[in-house]
Amino acid sequence: MKAGRWLIGALCMLMAAWAQAQPEVRLAVHDSFALPKNVLAQFEQDNQVKLTVIKVGNGNEMLNKLILTRAKPIADAVYGLDNSNISKAQQFKLFAASQPASRAVNVDLPQVLAVDYGYIAINYDKAWFQKHKKPLPRSLEELASPAYRDLLVVPSPATSTVGLGFLLANIGGLGEEGTWQWWAKMRQNGVKVAKGWSEAYYTDFTLNGGSRPMVVSYASSPVAEVYYGKGKYETPPTGDLRFKGAVFRQIEGAAVLNNASQPVLAAKLVQYLQSNQVQSAIPTSMWVYPAVKGVKLPPVYAHMSIPTIVAQPGMADMAAKQQGWVKQWVKVVQR
């Protein structure tokens, strides 16, 4: 009996020592990161490592944290920087000079492996518009008319990446002066500003018991409603508006960070984010499109088509002018 206990104790000590001997690779992500645990565990098993996922707020909060800690980064790799802030990340030399090779992709980013892409757009509650016999707006200009007073909620671009993407779409479609004129009209027309996407969608949107039948969200949100409805909906209960200046294409990527403590493992991790396992999980875990070509979409995506009307500033302008644009938005809308 004593020998058996001794053996069990020895085995436990060996297992603990083995676990401690495993190298650790750290991945910085934004708060919306939601890959299934089994997909992450597969990387650990394949490479005999411990993967630590570090959530660092929204995309811009993560960027600022990485800039402040760039001499001794908080992670070895990063996922979730996008085409609105990649240029700024490059200015601060956040990425290692050598990055792993990318697979063939539908969209790309400079110096970063594209992982996914999606579209920010205005969602509307179909039942509300049918009940009130109100036609849908056909443009941003029409949305600012008295007929649509008090009907839209938007996440603030000062605190939300969704709200920021929408503002960038406005600037791409209307130009800077046109954007500020439109927002001034929207302020007078009763637009509601929420701190973040969750508050806007799950508190203010009429689909979830709120008072606003239009919300700035994602073009894929109607598909997610069908998926999570588990048979409740045969078709999406919401739709999305795709007029000029209202759609932003967000491309997210992954990269090895400069000064990473585990650069080799970080490169393997970045490549893994383009693997079939990850790419196949992305559509129904983060509700965006997989970046790698040839990845089969789940059947529920038959309810959605890719928006074709997209106008947004170039990446260099988004990096250089973004802070000033947000300050101007706050001045026009909230002061």
MONORTA-V286706 format. One record per residue. PHI is phi in whole degrees, 0 to 359 (none if undefined). NEAR is the number of other C-alpha atoms within 12 Angstrom. D_LAST is the distance of its C-alpha to the last C-alpha in Angstrom with 2 decimals. Layout:
PHI/NEAR/D_LAST + PHI/NEAR/D_LAST
//
This chain:
none/7/76.51 + 296/8/75.53 + 297/9/75.78 + 295/10/73.49 + 296/11/70.85 + 298/12/71.18 + 295/13/70.69 + 297/14/67.58 + 297/14/66.16 + 295/14/66.97 + 296/14/65.35 + 298/14/62.14 + 294/14/62.09 + 295/14/62.70 + 295/14/59.90 + 295/13/57.48 + 295/12/58.60 + 295/15/58.23 + 298/16/54.67 + 291/14/53.78 + 283/13/55.45 + 297/18/53.22 + 291/21/50.74 + 247/28/47.03 + 239/35/44.55 + 248/35/40.81 + 240/41/38.21 + 276/40/34.47 + 221/36/32.48 + 275/33/29.04 + 293/26/28.57 + 274/29/29.52 + 298/30/32.97 + 211/25/35.53 + 294/28/38.94 + 302/20/41.84 + 299/18/43.64 + 293/14/46.96 + 290/25/45.63 + 291/28/44.51 + 295/22/47.79 + 297/23/49.72 + 296/29/48.43 + 299/26/49.46 + 294/14/52.87 + 295/16/53.52 + 247/22/52.70 + 53/20/53.76 + 227/27/50.48 + 258/27/47.81 + 260/31/44.43 + 250/25/41.45 + 264/28/38.10 + 247/27/35.11 + 275/26/31.75 + 231/26/28.88 + 77/24/25.61 + 283/31/24.03 + 303/40/25.13 + 286/34/22.80 + 297/24/23.36 + 296/35/27.04 + 302/40/26.91 + 297/24/25.40 + 295/29/28.05 + 292/41/30.78 + 294/27/29.77 + 293/17/29.90 + 250/21/33.26 + 295/27/34.84 + 291/19/37.77 + 222/17/38.77 + 297/32/36.92 + 285/33/36.26 + 213/40/37.93 + 264/40/40.58 + 218/48/38.85 + 228/50/35.43 + 232/47/34.53 + 115/45/31.19 + 292/49/29.74 + 225/45/29.12 + 293/44/28.87 + 272/40/25.19 + 224/42/26.03 + 300/44/29.82 + 299/28/29.75 + 293/29/27.77 + 299/38/30.31 + 292/31/33.07 + 301/15/31.73 + 266/23/32.13 + 53/25/35.51 + 283/40/34.85 + 263/41/37.55 + 298/30/41.30 + 298/19/43.12 + 255/20/45.41 + 241/26/44.07 + 295/29/46.29 + 290/20/47.24 + 269/30/45.18 + 285/26/46.75 + 295/18/46.43 + 233/26/42.90 + 279/22/41.07 + 222/27/38.04 + 219/28/37.90 + 224/30/35.87 + 288/27/36.93 + 66/28/38.76 + 224/44/37.76 + 277/46/39.64 + 293/43/37.75 + 246/48/37.88 + 202/43/35.89 + 209/37/33.50 + 207/37/31.40 + 231/40/29.01 + 273/46/25.46 + 204/44/25.17 + 273/51/24.05 + 266/42/26.47 + 226/39/27.47 + 272/38/29.62 + 300/26/32.86 + 296/19/34.16 + 297/26/31.08 + 293/24/31.28 + 291/15/35.04 + 298/11/34.89 + 268/14/32.51 + 49/10/34.41 + 251/17/31.27 + 290/18/31.63 + 285/28/29.43 + 295/28/26.93 + 252/19/28.59 + 196/23/25.72 + 299/33/21.97 + 299/27/22.14 + 290/20/23.99 + 299/32/21.64 + 275/27/18.90 + 275/25/21.43 + 303/18/21.64 + 298/19/24.49 + 242/30/22.24 + 296/24/19.51 + 63/27/18.40 + 250/37/20.73 + 245/38/18.87 + 240/41/17.45 + 231/48/16.35 + 289/38/16.32 + 293/33/13.32 + 293/36/14.53 + 282/33/13.26 + 229/27/15.80 + 223/33/18.24 + 291/43/20.79 + 293/43/21.06 + 296/39/17.43 + 295/45/17.88 + 300/48/21.11 + 296/48/19.67 + 298/48/17.10 + 296/46/20.14 + 296/41/22.14 + 302/39/19.70 + 295/38/20.01 + 295/29/23.74 + 269/29/24.22 + 250/29/21.98 + 81/21/21.62 + 296/27/18.52 + 297/18/17.82 + 298/20/18.82 + 294/32/16.46 + 293/26/13.29 + 296/23/14.88 + 294/32/15.69 + 293/35/12.35 + 298/25/10.98 + 293/24/14.07 + 294/33/13.64 + 298/30/10.35 + 292/21/12.52 + 267/24/15.35 + 83/25/14.20 + 299/35/13.82 + 258/33/13.70 + 250/35/12.47 + 256/30/15.07 + 294/23/15.45 + 216/31/18.65 + 296/35/21.29 + 300/27/23.57 + 297/28/21.15 + 297/36/20.24 + 281/38/23.94 + 264/24/25.82 + 247/25/23.69 + 266/32/21.68 + 287/36/24.15 + 299/27/26.82 + 302/29/29.60 + 248/23/29.02 + 96/16/28.49 + 276/23/24.81 + 248/25/23.49 + 249/35/22.17 + 277/42/25.05 + 228/41/23.26 + 214/49/21.80 + 283/52/21.19 + 214/45/24.17 + 241/46/27.37 + 296/41/30.06 + 271/39/32.51 + 301/39/30.98 + 301/37/33.28 + 294/34/36.23 + 297/32/35.27 + 298/32/35.21 + 294/26/38.81 + 298/27/39.90 + 280/19/38.66 + 290/16/39.76 + 49/14/43.34 + 96/12/44.96 + 293/12/42.58 + 241/18/41.41 + 272/18/43.68 + 228/22/40.79 + 300/32/37.07 + 281/30/35.24 + 232/37/32.17 + 229/35/31.80 + 226/36/29.40 + 263/36/28.07 + 237/34/29.06 + 265/29/27.87 + 303/31/26.80 + 84/37/23.50 + 238/47/23.31 + 231/43/25.77 + 238/45/25.61 + 268/41/28.85 + 258/42/28.50 + 246/37/31.62 + 254/40/32.20 + 222/41/34.96 + 226/45/36.96 + 204/51/38.45 + 284/41/40.55 + 275/47/38.61 + 298/32/39.90 + 67/25/41.87 + 298/33/42.37 + 281/25/45.09 + 230/27/46.54 + 297/31/46.13 + 292/27/49.05 + 294/34/47.92 + 298/41/44.32 + 296/36/45.67 + 295/33/47.57 + 294/45/44.50 + 299/37/42.42 + 297/33/45.35 + 298/36/45.59 + 292/42/42.06 + 257/38/43.60 + 287/32/46.67 + 299/23/47.76 + 299/25/47.14 + 288/34/43.45 + 299/36/42.82 + 287/31/44.49 + 276/32/42.40 + 302/34/38.98 + 302/34/38.68 + 252/28/39.02 + 246/25/37.52 + 235/30/34.29 + 56/36/34.29 + 223/38/34.22 + 275/40/37.04 + 290/40/39.54 + 283/38/39.54 + 288/33/43.32 + 293/23/45.41 + 85/17/47.82 + 283/25/46.23 + 285/20/46.97 + 275/25/44.11 + 293/23/44.65 + 305/14/45.72 + 298/28/42.45 + 288/26/40.80 + 295/19/42.92 + 280/26/40.15 + 227/30/37.79 + 239/21/38.03 + 287/24/36.20 + 301/25/33.48 + 253/17/34.65 + 263/23/31.58 + 230/30/29.56 + 224/30/27.61 + 208/33/25.66 + 295/32/25.38 + 290/22/28.24 + 298/26/28.25 + 296/20/28.27 + 295/23/25.12 + 298/29/23.40 + 287/27/24.45 + 283/21/23.71 + 251/22/20.37 + 304/31/18.82 + 299/23/16.81 + 293/18/15.42 + 297/30/14.70 + 294/32/12.74 + 299/21/10.64 + 293/25/10.12 + 299/34/9.38 + 300/23/6.57 + 296/16/5.19 + 285/21/6.43 + 261/29/6.10 + 245/22/3.80 + 249/10/0.00
//
